[in-house]
Structure formats: C-alpha cells, structure tokens
Amino acid sequence: MKKMLLAWIILLAVSGLTGCATKSYVDKQVDKALVSGIGLVRTQMEGSISDLQKSVAEVKEDVGTAKSDVKELKEAVAEQKNLISEAIARAQEAGKAKGKLLYEAVISEEAVSFGSHQSKISDDAKAAIDNFADILIKENKNVYLEIQGHTDSIGSAKYNLKLGQDRADAVRRYLHEKYDIPLHRMNAFSYGETKPVAPNDIEANRAKNRRVAIMVME
C-alpha cells in the first residue's frame, strides 16, 4: 500500500514539473491519493472483520452440532442400558439366567430384510442368524437368549407390537429348528415401535428401527 501511494505522489510530482500544475494542485492530488488509500485500507479491514465474524459463526454452529450429537449419543447409550436391564430382569424373574449380559447381536433391515410388513425370515436374514448361531455354539451353549422384536412407527402401535412379536418368534423358531437350541432357553419379546434407535423420519432411519436384537445372558 505504501508503494502504491508513493507511486501516486511521484507521478503527480513529475506531472507538475513537466506541465502547468501549481504546488497547490499537486498537494490536492496527494491529499486525494491519501484519502483513497485510507478508504481502501478501511474497506479491506471491514472485509476481514466480516470474514472473521463468519468464521466465528461457523465455529459456533459446529460446536452446537457436536453438542447435539453428544446428547443424542448419551440418550442412545442410556436407552440401550435400559433395554439390557429389562431383559436381565425378565430372565432373572423367570429363573433362567444369573443376570449377566455376555453380548448382543442385532439384525436390522438396514443390513438384511425380513420383507415389508412381514415376519418371514429372508435368506439374507437367515445368513446373519447363522453367523450368530455359529459364534454362540462355539463359545457357550448354556446361555439364555432374549430375542427382542422392534419395528418402525408405520402402522398402529397395536399392529407394530404384534409384528415385532411375530419376527422375534420367527427367529426363536429358526434357532430351535436348525440349531436345536431348547425353546426354554429362549424368550421372544416385542417392543414394537416404542424403542427406536433413529428418528422415524426417512426410510434409511426406519430401516434401522426394524430390527431383531438378541441378548445373550448367562
């Protein structure tokens, strides 16, 4: 910026020497150049401040989004703990398990399909159950399973409660018929639409909610 102003001054001075400009004229032109330069600096500063304000706003927005994500994660963890506690309580009440969760397997329509509004197990769902059963049998047969059926919110609550139960029953029956897991070592339970893991707003999220969870307890 100083070099530009100096160039203006030199140019105007040379013009005065070679033409008819007076010293007053030269002084006025220099003053104009200085005012123009100050205006340019001010404009650049205002632009920089504006950019900085936008950056600060973006950072605040990112922080707000992160806080929201953390809150949702905490709520999901709390909900999952609640599901586990309820499963353990039912198993203890029935005298089937000591009350310790070993692990959980989730089969959702996000990865496999039961078929829309159907309880029949599809081939890809069977494959997922087979993988689970292989691990189960290799590790420990003497466990107790609670098979939980979950649905999205499409349809009535009563309908979804029955659909969740039908799907849980179908998985229980499949494990019994193919792997000879005793029926008394398994319980099928439906939560229907009441325990979503994602908002029921778009199809991708509803597919996450349409799931069967298998709690493995000892």
C-alpha positions in Angstrom: 0.0 0.0 0.0 2.9 2.4 0.8 4.5 1.7 -2.5 1.2 2.5 -4.3 0.8 5.8 -2.6 4.5 6.7 -3.3 4.0 5.9 -6.9 1.0 8.3 -7.0 3.0 11.0 -5.4 5.9 10.6 -7.8 3.6 10.5 -10.8 1.8 13.7 -9.7 5.1 15.5 -8.9 6.5 14.7 -12.3 3.3 15.9 -14.0 3.7 19.2 -12.1 7.2 19.7 -13.2 6.5 19.0 -16.9 3.2 20.8 -17.1 1.5 23.9 -15.7 0.3 22.4 -12.4 1.0 24.5 -9.3 2.2 23.3 -5.9 -1.3 23.7 -4.6 -2.6 21.4 -7.3 0.0 18.8 -6.5 -0.9 19.0 -2.8 -4.6 18.4 -3.6 -3.8 15.4 -5.7 -1.6 14.0 -3.0 -4.4 14.5 -0.4 -6.9 12.7 -2.7 -4.5 9.8 -3.1 -4.1 9.6 0.7 -7.9 9.7 1.2 -8.3 7.0 -1.5 -5.7 4.8 0.1 -7.2 5.2 3.6 -10.6 4.3 2.1 -9.1 1.2 0.5 -7.5 0.1 3.8 -10.8 0.6 5.6 -12.7 -1.5 3.1 -10.1 -4.3 3.3 -10.3 -4.2 7.1 -14.1 -4.3 7.1 -13.9 -7.2 4.7 -11.5 -9.0 7.0 -13.7 -8.4 10.0 -16.7 -9.7 8.1 -14.8 -12.9 7.2 -13.7 -13.3 10.8 -17.3 -12.9 12.0 -18.5 -15.6 9.5 -15.7 -17.9 10.7 -16.7 -17.4 14.3 -20.4 -18.1 13.5 -19.4 -21.3 11.6 -17.3 -22.5 14.6 -20.2 -21.8 16.9 -22.5 -23.8 14.6 -20.1 -26.7 14.5 -19.8 -26.7 18.3 -23.6 -26.6 18.6 -23.9 -29.6 16.2 -21.3 -31.5 18.2 -23.1 -30.9 21.5 -26.3 -32.1 19.9 -24.6 -35.3 18.6 -23.1 -36.0 22.0 -26.5 -35.5 23.6 -28.1 -37.9 21.2 -25.3 -40.5 21.8 -25.8 -40.3 25.5 -29.5 -40.8 25.2 -28.9 -43.8 22.9 -26.5 -45.3 25.4 -28.9 -44.8 28.2 -31.7 -46.3 26.2 -29.6 -49.3 25.4 -28.7 -49.8 29.1 -32.4 -49.7 29.8 -33.1 -52.5 27.3 -30.4 -54.6 28.7 -31.6 -54.1 32.3 -35.2 -55.0 31.4 -34.0 -58.2 29.6 -31.9 -59.2 32.6 -34.8 -58.6 35.0 -37.2 -60.7 32.9 -34.6 -63.5 32.7 -34.0 -63.4 36.5 -37.7 -63.3 37.2 -38.2 -66.5 35.1 -35.3 -68.1 36.9 -33.5 -68.6 33.6 -30.3 -66.6 34.0 -28.0 -65.3 36.7 -28.3 -61.7 35.4 -25.2 -61.1 33.3 -25.2 -59.9 29.7 -22.5 -61.6 27.6 -23.1 -59.8 24.4 -25.9 -58.7 22.0 -26.5 -59.3 18.3 -28.6 -57.0 16.2 -30.2 -58.0 12.9 -31.7 -54.9 11.3 -33.4 -54.2 8.0 -30.7 -51.7 7.3 -28.4 -54.7 6.5 -30.9 -57.5 5.9 -34.5 -57.7 5.0 -37.5 -59.5 6.7 -39.7 -58.3 3.9 -42.0 -55.2 4.2 -44.6 -55.8 7.0 -43.7 -59.5 7.1 -42.3 -61.8 9.8 -41.0 -64.4 7.4 -37.2 -64.6 7.6 -35.5 -63.8 4.3 -32.4 -65.7 3.1 -30.1 -62.9 4.0 -31.6 -62.6 7.4 -31.1 -66.4 7.8 -27.4 -65.9 6.9 -27.0 -63.3 9.6 -28.7 -65.6 12.1 -26.4 -68.5 11.0 -23.3 -66.4 11.7 -24.7 -65.5 15.2 -25.5 -69.2 15.9 -22.1 -70.4 14.9 -20.4 -68.0 17.4 -23.0 -68.9 20.0 -22.5 -72.6 19.7 -18.7 -72.4 19.6 -18.5 -70.2 22.7 -21.1 -71.5 25.0 -24.4 -73.4 24.6 -25.5 -73.0 28.2 -26.8 -69.5 27.8 -30.2 -67.8 27.8 -31.4 -65.7 24.9 -33.9 -62.9 24.9 -35.0 -62.2 21.3 -36.4 -58.7 21.0 -38.6 -57.6 18.1 -38.6 -53.9 17.1 -40.4 -52.0 14.4 -40.7 -48.6 12.9 -43.7 -46.3 13.5 -45.6 -47.0 10.3 -48.9 -48.5 11.2 -50.7 -48.6 14.6 -49.0 -49.3 17.9 -51.0 -52.5 18.3 -50.1 -53.7 14.8 -46.4 -53.0 15.4 -46.4 -54.7 18.7 -47.7 -57.9 17.1 -45.3 -57.5 14.1 -42.3 -57.2 16.5 -43.5 -60.3 18.4 -44.0 -62.3 15.1 -40.5 -61.5 14.0 -39.0 -62.4 17.4 -40.9 -65.7 17.4 -39.7 -66.4 13.9 -36.0 -66.0 14.9 -36.6 -68.1 18.0 -38.3 -70.9 16.0 -35.4 -70.8 13.4 -32.7 -71.2 16.1 -34.6 -74.1 17.6 -35.4 -76.0 14.4 -32.0 -75.6 12.8 -29.6 -75.5 15.8 -31.6 -77.4 18.3 -31.4 -74.6 20.9 -34.0 -75.5 23.5 -37.1 -73.4 23.5 -37.0 -73.0 27.3 -33.5 -71.3 26.9 -35.0 -68.6 24.7 -37.6 -65.9 25.2 -39.3 -63.8 22.4 -40.4 -60.3 23.4 -41.7 -57.4 21.4 -41.2 -53.7 22.0 -43.0 -52.8 18.8 -42.3 -49.2 17.8 -41.5 -47.9 21.3 -37.7 -48.3 21.3 -36.4 -46.6 18.1 -32.7 -46.2 17.6 -33.2 -43.4 15.0 -35.9 -40.9 14.1 -38.7 -42.4 12.0 -38.4 -39.6 9.5 -36.8 -41.1 6.5 -36.7 -44.7 5.1 -33.0 -45.2 6.0 -33.7 -44.4 9.6 -36.9 -46.6 9.7 -34.8 -49.5 8.4 -32.6 -49.2 11.4 -35.6 -49.4 13.7 -36.9 -52.5 12.0 -34.7 -54.9 13.8 -34.4 -58.0 16.0 -31.9 -57.8 18.9 -30.7 -61.0 20.6 -29.5 -60.6 24.2 -27.1 -63.4 25.2 -27.1 -63.9 29.0 -25.7 -66.4 31.5 
